[in-house]
Amino acid sequence: MHNLIMRRVEVTEDYRPLSDRRLVMSGEICAPPFNPGPVFFRGDNGGDVPWIAGETHFWKRCDLSEFYVKGPPGAVITIIGGPW
């Protein structure tokens, strides 16, 4: 059985993880086109990696608790996938 993961994460001005616990999934992580500006993921070297509004990437077997994101007020990240 496959469980569906669908989330809308409100971004804050400080880095925070996409999940507060270990959650391994495959699917799409998206910065929707209506975001007021870019959101920033923390890169593996600690630097900011900007995602512009409308940017989407597919990930396989990633742990959402290891993805840290920040951005302007009103920005969100959407997540659609599952534990497959």
C-alpha positions in Angstrom: 0.0 0.0 0.0 1.3 3.5 -0.9 0.4 6.5 1.3 0.1 9.8 -0.4 2.0 12.8 0.9 0.6 16.2 0.1 1.8 19.3 2.0 1.7 23.0 1.9 4.6 24.5 3.9 4.5 28.2 4.8 8.0 29.6 4.5 9.4 31.9 7.2 12.3 34.4 7.1 14.4 31.9 9.1 15.5 28.5 7.9 13.3 25.6 9.0 13.0 22.0 7.8 10.2 20.8 5.5 9.3 18.1 8.1 9.8 18.1 11.8 10.5 14.4 11.8 12.2 12.0 9.4 10.0 11.5 6.4 11.5 9.8 3.4 9.6 10.2 0.1 9.8 10.5 -3.7 7.9 13.2 -5.5 7.8 16.8 -6.5 8.8 19.8 -4.4 7.6 23.1 -5.8 7.9 26.8 -5.2 4.5 27.8 -6.7 4.3 30.5 -9.3 2.2 32.8 -7.0 5.1 33.1 -4.5 6.0 36.8 -3.9 9.7 36.1 -4.6 12.3 33.4 -4.5 12.6 30.9 -1.6 16.0 29.7 -0.5 17.0 26.2 0.3 20.2 25.7 2.4 22.8 24.1 0.3 25.2 21.4 1.3 27.9 24.0 2.0 25.5 26.2 4.0 24.9 28.8 1.3 21.5 29.9 -0.1 20.2 28.1 -3.2 17.4 30.2 -4.7 14.2 28.7 -6.2 12.3 31.2 -8.3 8.5 31.2 -8.2 7.3 28.3 -10.4 10.4 26.2 -10.0 9.7 22.4 -9.4 12.1 19.5 -8.9 11.5 15.7 -8.6 13.3 13.9 -5.8 13.7 10.2 -5.2 13.9 8.8 -1.7 14.8 12.1 0.0 14.3 12.9 3.7 12.2 16.1 4.0 13.6 16.7 7.5 17.0 17.4 5.8 15.6 20.1 3.5 15.8 23.6 5.1 14.0 26.5 3.5 13.4 30.2 4.1 11.9 33.0 2.1 9.7 36.1 2.1 6.4 36.4 4.0 3.6 34.7 2.0 5.8 32.2 0.2 5.0 28.5 0.4 6.5 25.2 -0.7 4.2 22.4 -2.0 5.1 18.8 -1.7 3.3 15.9 -3.6 4.6 12.3 -3.5 4.7 9.3 -1.4 7.0 6.8 0.4 7.9 4.8 -2.8 
